[in-house]
Amino acid sequence: MTAAYRLFKTSLLIGCLALTMPGFANASESAHKVERDYPIYPDAPATQLPSRVTAKNTGCMSCHLETDQPSMHASQAVNLGCVDCHGGDQRITAPTNAGPGDQSYVDARNAAHVLPLYPDDWNFPSSANPTETYTLLNRESSEYVRFVNPSDYRVARRACGACHMDLIGAAERSLMSTSAMLWGGASYNNGILPYKNYVLGEAYTSDGTTAAIVNPSVPDEAMLARGVLPILYPLPAWEVIPPGDIFRVFERGGRNIANLFPETAIPNQIGQIQRLEEPGRPDFKQSNRGPATGGRIAVPVINITKTRLNDPHMWFMGTNNNPGDYRHSGCAGCHTVYANDRDPRHSGPYAASGHSGKTRTIDPTISLAEEGHPITHSFTRAIPTSQCMSCHMHQPNMFVNTFLGYTMWDYESDAPFMWPDEQKYPTADELKDAYGKNPEGAAVRGKWIDQKFLRQVSEMNPELNDTQFADYHGHGWNFRAIFSRDRKGNLLDDKGKTVSDDDPEKFKKAVHMSSIHLDKGMHCVDCHFAQDNHGTGNIHGEVAAAVEIMCKDCHGTPDKYPNLLTTGPAAPPEGTDLSLIRNPDGKKRFEWQQDKLIQRSILNPGMEWEMSLVKDSVTPGHSQYNAKSARAKAAACEGFMAYPCGDAPGLRIRSGVPAPCITRATKEWTGRMSTETRGTSAIAACADRQIKTADRGRIMASTFVMV
């Protein structure tokens, strides 16, 4: 690290520690707080005898009677009692012949349970996730946070650390927790900080105070080159950051009222009631006062803060108010599944549970009609894509909608179904209420601000003319399906033929542009395994640097079959051996069966598919040979498929000549590489080394088609 970088790091740390809000702790000062004196609840043990677990659970099970997975783990080898994870008093038992409405029952429940500091905010005594909690987890006591979610990162070390400390540390430093790419990209692009190597990230201590997060080792040059960061600092408070002034308001010249904010003791210091401004200068100033006072704040910073609260990562719960928003924080944010989407392609076997966050638990104390509960009291590795979408449906969070074949609704397709017959003019109260549910400006004027309407939007699909809607609605948004169309907008089927717009089955016949992986029955977790989901243990600032898996790890290359060792930017030096992974049913995730590579679904036992192998697709005479695939692969060379120009073994394009190198020109066009030649001449210079000049025109033409 250079001296300048160390100086910058020290100065920024001092600044952030001085300016940062204490965990956004003042977000709800008006909430009613109950002062409590908590006992010390022991940490969960790594091992104990089953008889000890039975003794610990006696009090809890006297009310709950039964539960889905007593230890949250499917494995019977895990011996954990209720209080080991949640805390509470195991000695309290249910009073005889008393029901939930009896005072003796209520007294016993309150004595056995850990009670919250903010009972109103938690809708106590309900155990459902409250809606729109934002920073409630930072304000609440760590004892109660542990009680409602032992896997929350503020307390996971105590509840889960005896067995999973390495995973907890990695997850806390992962991009799913730090939000480093959103905060870093937004702060750089908006002129807040001048650093492309990001320095801001999200982390909290057990009491909800914002914290810097440090890489477990000082990155050397090789690690820095692979995107590892040494430290991330908290986002400074928006109230005290001077504006970058790149978004100043420029209007036509006109009369200027002196100031939005009266100057104390100098009401009109220059003796003018109004004055004229020159054209091209702002006629509405943020304030005449100093930076970070009046209206002179860093507007992008408050927007970053609001975005992270409306669109939380793993340090906070989902907003738990729309289909697609139901989840908890920490490890449970992924490993405890909620009902978010009724589409079996998105949710797999969980689709039958609906999309309104209702449970199917066998615990008689949990209401099956109440929203905000997980489907069952259990952890799982069989995580459906619908659970991933509770975060990844927003652009700053890797827009995974395209994997499912959806994009943001354009506010126009099938508009008569979505907008009221007459223009709405919302009041200030209606605006405030609407923005709490959905931050987009259009929603308050549309029908979908009504959550009952929103939840049945996908049920209108049979009646729609122009699009089909998804069944998930994260943030209260609508997502429309993308179909294959020609340049005139006509729907196309899988043969490339036009589907009539009058055909009542047109959306079934047209090609829905979802990923081929989804079409085969795959979910996100069928490609992204433990490390991609938990993190490497190092701090990364961008997703591309944190990915372990690459396409060739499973599909191979034109001249080699896959060896099932990961090779991505964040892969271990020798790679992770995918052939060793087993599914919860004990079967291998990947298995060679003669000359075929089989992958088994982690969500659907019994489902498997044959992997498409690149080498087979480009080998003439092979049953899997595909001329289009061979042509596409033949156009690749250095920087794409790891071949130097013309060295792709055995590959030839249609004319039988070696494949031209297109990478040099591509890199030049994207600004990542400069060459002595420009434009098409870069391709020609490479092709000259392989083919005759007379063939260049034909090769050039085919190259541009492939690009």
N, C-alpha and C positions, 0 to 999 in steps of 0.2 A: 504494500500500500504506500502511495506517495505521501509526502509530508502534507501536501495541500489537501489530500483526501482525509487524512487524519485530523487536520485542523477543521475541515468542514464538518466531519463527523462529530467532533467535540462541541463545536459551536451550535450545531443543530440540536444535539442532545440537550444542551443547556436551555436553548430556546424552547424546545418542545416541553421539557419538564416544567418550565416556568409558565408556559401559556396554555397547556392542555387542560381541558375540563376534566374533573375527576370522574371519568367513566360516564360522561353525560349525566351525572348523577342528579342534576337539577331539572331533569326533564319533566318531572311531575311533583313539584314541591307541594302542591295543594292536596295530594293524596293523603288519606288518613293513615297515619302510622301508629302501630301498637308497639310499645317498647316491651321487649321480652328478654329474659335471662335464660340462655340455652345451656343445658349441660354439655359435656364433652362426649361426643359419640365416637366410639373406636373406629379405626380404619378397617376395611374389609380384609380378612386374612387370606393368605395364598392357599392354605390347606386347612382342613378340619374334618373331623369324623362326621359321617351322616347323622349319627345320634345327636351330635351337638346342634346340627342344623334343625333337626326335628324339635328339639327343646326350644330353640330360638323362635321357631315359627308358631308355637302353640298359641300365643296371644293373638298374633295377626290372623291366623286361620280360624280363630273362634268367631270372627266376623266375616272374613272374606270367604271362608269355607273351602274354596278351590280357586285355582288360577291356571293360566295356560302353560307357562314354564316357570316354576317357582324360583329358579335361579336366573331366569331370562335366557339361559343357554339350553340348547337342545341336548347337549352332551350330559349324560348322567354322571360323568366324572367330575363335574363342577359342583362343589358343595358350598353353597352360599345361603345364608338365611336372609329373610326380608330386611332385618335391621342392619345386616352387614353392609348392604348397599344403601338403603334409604335412611338409616338412623331411626330414632324413635325408641319407645320404651316397650320392650318385649314382655314385660311382666304383666301388663294390663290385659285383661280378658273381657269378653262381652258379658254384660250382666244377664242373669237368667231371666227369660221371658220378657225381654225388652226389645223394642223395635227401633228403627231409625228416628221415629218421631218422639220417642220417650227421652226425658231429660237425663235419666241414668245412662242411656246409650250415648247421648251427646257428650256427657261428661267423660265417659270411658274413652270415646273416640278422641276427644281433645287431649286427654292425658296420654294416650298411646302415640298419637301423631305428633310430628313437628309442626308448629303453627307459624303462619307467615307474619311478617312485619306489616304487610299491606293486604289485609284480608279482602278489602273491597276490590282491589285491582285483580286479585286472583279468583274472584267470585266464590270465595270460600263459603261453604265447605266442598264445593264442586272440585273434582280432580281433573276436569277437562282443561285443555289449554285455553286460556283466555284469548280473545281476539285483539289484534293490534297492540301487543304488549310493548313493542319497541325496546326501551332500555330497562324494563322492569327487572330483568335478571341482574342488572348491575346495581339496582337500588335495594334488592331483596337481600336478606341474610344468606350467607353461604350454607347455613344449616337447612334452611327451607329449600334452597335451590337443590341441594343434595336429596332432600326428601322427595321432591317432585320429579327430578331427573338426575340420578346419580352419575350419568355419563356426560353431563355438562362439563365443559373444559375447566370451569372455575373450581370444580370439586372432584373431577374424575380421578385425580391422583389418589384421593382417599378411598374412593369406591372401587376403582378398577386398576389402580397402579400396582398392586401386588403382583399381577400377572401381565399387565399390558403397558407398563411404563414407557417402553420404547415406542409403541404405537401412539400413545397420548402425546409424547413430545413431538413426534413427526407430524401428527395431525394439527397440533397447535401452530406449527411452522409452515404448514401447507398453504397453498393459495386459496383453498376452500375456507380457510380461517382468516388469513391475514388480509385478504382483499387487495393485495399489493398491486396487482395489475390495474384494477379500477382506480385506486387512489393515485398510483404512480402515473398512469396514463393521463388521468384527468388533471392532475396537478401540473404535468409538463405541458400538455396541450393548451391549457388555459393560462399559462404564464405565471403560475404560482411558484413553481420551482423549476430551475433550468437543467434538471438532471434526468437523463434517459435511463440510467441505472437507478432504479427506484429506491427510495429511502423511507417511504411511509407504509405503515401496515397496522392491522388491527389486532390487539391482544389486551387481555385484562387479567388482573390478579384475582384471588379468591374473593376479595371484598368488592369487586367491580371497578377497581381503579384502573385507568388506562396504563399501559405498560409498553416499554420497548421490548422487542424480542430479538435475541442474539443467536447467531448461528452457533452450533455446538463446538465448532472449531474455526479458527481463523482461515478463511479461504486462501489457498495459494493461487498462483497465476493460472494454473490449469483449471481450478474450480471456478475462478472468476470468468475465464473464457467460456465456460459451460453454463454461465448464468447464475451461479451461486452468489448470494449477497451476504455481507457480513452482519448486517443489523437492519432492523426496521424500527422507525420511531413512530409514536402516536401522531395522529392528525391533530395539529394545533387547533385551538378554539377559533371558530369563524368570527367571533365578535371582535377579536383583537388583531386580525391579520390585515395589513394594508392592502388595498385593492391593486391588482396588477394593471388595471386601467386599459386592458386591451379590448374591453367591451364598453367603452365610453359611448354615450348616446349622442349621435350626430344628427341634427335636424337642420331644417332651414332656419335662417336668422329670423328673429322676431323679438317681441317684447319679453322681457325677463323679469319675473318677480324675484326680488332680491335673494331669497333663500327659503328652502323648505323648512329649515330649522332656525328659529329665532336665535340671534346671537345674544347671549346673556349680557345685560347691562349696556349693550350697544345696539339698540333696536334698528337704527338706520344711520350707520356711521358715515355714509357718503352723501346723505341728504337727498337721495333720489328715490322717488316712489317706484318708477319704472325706468328702464333704460333699454336701448336697442342693441342687439348683438349683430355681428357680422354673419353673413351666410356661411355655412360650413362649420360653424362652431356650435357646441351643444347649447340648446336653450333651456335645458333642464339639468342642473348640476346635482351630483349626489349630495354634496354639502360643501359649504365654505369652511367648515371646521377641519380639524386634523384627520389623518388617516385612522380608520377604525372607530370613528365617532360619527354620530348622526347616521346618515345613510352610506357613509364611505367605508364599506366592508368589502371583503373578497367574496363576491356573490358566488363564484364557482365553488368556494369551500363549503358554504352552507348547502349548496346543491349536492356536493359529494356526500355530506353528512346525511341529508335527507334521503338520498338514493340508497345509502347503506341501511338506513332505518326502515325504509319502505321495502327494500329488497335485501333482507339480511342474509349473511353467510352463517357459518357454523357457530359463531359466538352467541347468536340469538335465535329465538324461535321464529318459525314462519308466522305470517300474520293470521293464519288459522281462520280466515273468513270467506275464502272462495275455493271452489274446486281447483286443486293445484297448489294451494298455499298451506296445506295441513302438514305440519311436522314439528318436531321439537329441536333442541339445540344439541351441540356436541356429537358424540358417537351415535346417539339415538336419531339424529337428523338424517342418517342414512340407514342404519341397521335396524331401526324400528319402523315398520311400514305403516303408513296411513292410507286411507281410502281417498284417492285424489282423481281418479280417471276410470271411466267405465269401459274404455276401449281395451280389449284383450291384447292387442298388439303392443300397447303401451304399458299395461299393468300386469300382463300374464294372468296367473291364477287369482291375483288380488282384485281383478276387475269386477268380480262378482260381489265385492263389498261396497260397490257404489263409488260416489265421488264427493261425498259430503262429510268426510272425516268421522264417520260413525264406526263403533267397535263391534266385533263379534266375539268378545271375550266370554269365557265361561264364569267369570267372577260375578257373583250375584249382586255385589254392591255397586257395580258400574252400570249406568243406564245405557241401554242399547239405542236409545233415541237421541242421546245427547251428542252433539258434535264436538270435535277436538280431542278424541281419544284414538290411540293406535288401534289397528285391527285386532291385534293380540298383544298380550304382555310377554314379548319375546324379542330376542335379537335374531337376525338372520344374515347370511351372506347372499341369499337369493334376493337381491335388491332389484325391484322393477325399474324400468326407465321412468315411469311416472313419479317415482320418488326423487330421481335425479332432477326431473323437470321442475320440482318445487323451488329450485334455485336457478337452473340453467335455461330458463325460458326468457331470459332478459339479455339484451345485447352485451352489457359489460361482463356477463357471466358465461361466455361461450354459448352462443345462440343455438342450442341443440334442437330447436324446433325443426330445422332443416333435415335432421336425421329422421324425424317422424314424417317429413313431407309437408310441413306447415310453415307459415310465416305470419307476420302481423296482419290483421284484417285492415283493409284499405279504407274503411268507413264508407265505401260506395257499393261494393258488391252486395246485391240483394238488400239495398238500403231500405226499401219500404217495410221490410220485416224488422228492422233494427231501430228506426227513428220514429218518433211520434208523428201523428198526422199534422200537428201544428207546432210551430216553434215554441220551445220552452224558454222562459226567462227566469232562471233560478234566483232565489233570494240569497242574501249573504249566509244565512244559516244553512240553507240547502247546499251551497257551495262548500262550506266548511265540512258538513257531514259527508258530502260526496268525495271530497279529496282525501278524507280519512280512509275511505274504502278503495279508492282508485285515483291515483295522482294525475291521470290524463285529463286534459281540459274538455274533451268531447263527451266524456261519459255522463256528466251531469245533465247534458241535453239529450242524451239517448235513452232508450228503453233499458239498456243493460246495466244502468246504475241500480236498478231494482234487482236485488240478488235472487229473488225467485225467478225472474225472467232470465237472468244470466245463466242459472243452472240448467235451464231447459233449452238453451240456444241450440245445442247439437241435436236435440229432438226435432227441430224444425227442418233438418237436412232433407227429408223426403219432399218437402214443399219448395225448396229453394231452386232457383233457376241458374245462378251464376257461380255459386261456390258451395263448399261444405265446411262446416265448422268443427273444430276440435272439441273434445269433452272436458278439457282442462282450461282453467281461466285464471292462471296466476296473476295477481295484482288486480283482478277484475277485468282483465283484457280478453279480447277475442282473437282467435287464431284461425286462419282459413287455409284450406288444403291447396296445394299446388299441383296442377295437372299438366301433362304434356300437351303442348299446343303448337300449331304452326305459326308462321309469321303473321297470319291474318287473325290469329286468336282462336282458330277452330280446335276443338278437342281432338286428340289423336289416341288411337288404341295401341296395343303392343306390337302391331304390324306396321305402324306408321300411317294407318288409314284414318281418314276423317270420321269422327263420330258426330252424327247429326245433333244439332242443338235442340231439336224437338223430340229426341229419343228419351223416353222416361227413364231408361236405364243408362243414360249417358255417363254418369259419374262412376258407375260400376264397370263400364266398358273402357273408359279413358284410363290412361296410365297415371296413377297417383305417384308423384315423384318423391317417394320415400326412399331411404337407403336400402340397397339390396340386402344389407345385413338385417335390417328390420323385417324385410319380406321373408327372410329365411327363418324368422322366429327369434332372432338375437336381441338382447338387451345391452345396455351400456356395459354392464359388468361382465358380459361375455367377451369383451375386448380389453377393458380396463380393469386390471386385477388389483391386488392388495396395494402395491406401491403407488400406482397411479391414483388410487383413492385416498390413501393415508398420507402420501408424501414420502420424500426420500429421507427425511430427517434434517435436510438442509433447507435454507430459505431460498426461494426462487421468486423472481419478480414477474415472470411471464409464463404462460401455460406451455408454450413451445419448448421451453428449457426444462420443464418438469415432467415431461412425458417419457415413460419407459418403453412403451410398446411401439413398434413400427409395423407397417403393412407386411414387409418381407419376412417378419418373424414368424408369421403364420402362413403366408402365401408363397414365400420363396422369391427367387429372381429368375430371369430368363434362362440362366444356365445352372441354377442350383435349387434343389428342393430345400424347404425350410428345416433348420436344425432345432427349431423351437427354443432358441436362446434370444432373449430380448436385446435389442441393439439401439434403442432410442437415446436421446440426449441425456436422460437421467438414469439409464440402465447401469447396473453395477459393472465393473470392469470386465468380468467374464460373462455377464448377462445372467438373467434369471431363467432357470430351466423350466419351461412351461409344461414339459412332459411329466413333471413331478406333482403338478397340481391335481388335487382330487376334489370332487364335488361333495356336498353334504351326504349323498347316498353312498359314498366310498368309491365310486367309479372314477376313472381317470378323466380329466377334462379333455385332454388330447390323446389320441391313440392311433398309431399306424396300423392299418389292417391291410396287409399285403402292400400294394402300391397306392393305397388311398389313405388320406389323413382325415380322421373323424374328429369332430368336436362335439361335446355333449353340452346341452343347455344346463345352466345352473338353476334356472327357475322352473323348468318343466321336466321333471324326471321322465325318462323315456324318449325325449326329443333329442335328436342328433342330426348333424348335417355333414355332408362331405365337403371338405375345403377345396376351393378352386385354387389350383396350383399354377403359377405363372409359367413354369417350364413346360407343363403339359399343353397350355393354351397356345404356345408359340412353336410347338414341335409338329411339323407337317406329318400327317399320317396317324397322329395320336387321336384317340376317340374324343378328347377334349380340345382338340385344335380349333382355334377361332381366328379366322383371317384378319378380322378387325383388331383383335387383341395383338396379334403378331405385328401388324403394321404399326400400332401405337407404341409397342415396346421397342420396335426397331428404330423409332425416331429418338429414343433416349440415349444419352451418353453421359459424359462427365458431369457430375453435379446432380443428375437425375437417377440413374441406375448404377452409378459407380463404375461406368466404363469410360476409358479415354476414347477420343474420336475414332470411330470405325472399328473398335476392338470388341464389340459385343459378339461373343462367340457364336458363330453359325447363323447370325441374324442377317436377313436381307429383306429389303422392301420389295414392292411388287415387280420392279424391273429387274431384280436380281443383283443390283449393285449394293455396296455397303451403305448402311444408314448414315445420313448426314448428321453432323453435330449441330444442335440448335441452341445449346446451353449458353455459349458465349454471348450470342445476341440477346437471349432472354435476360441474362444477368445485367447486360448493359442497359436494356430498356427499363429494368426495375431499379436501376441506380446502385446495384450491389457490386458491380464490377465494370471497370472501364476497359475498352479494347482499342487497339490502334485502328481497327476498321469500324465502320458505322452502319447501322441498319441492316439491310439485307446482305451487305458485303461481308458482315461477320459470318453469316451462314455460308456464303459463297467461299470465303477464305478457308473454312474448315472443309467444305465439300471438295475444294480443289485438290486436296491431298488424297482424295479417294476416287474421284470419278473424272471422266473426261469432260472438257469444257462443253462439248456438244450435248452432254446429258444434263448440264446444270439447270437449264430452264425447267425441264420436267421435274427434277428433284426439288427445285425451289418451290414450284407450284404445290407439290404434294406436301412439302414441309409446312407451308402456311396453312393448309387445310388442317393438319394435325395440331398446329399451335392453337 
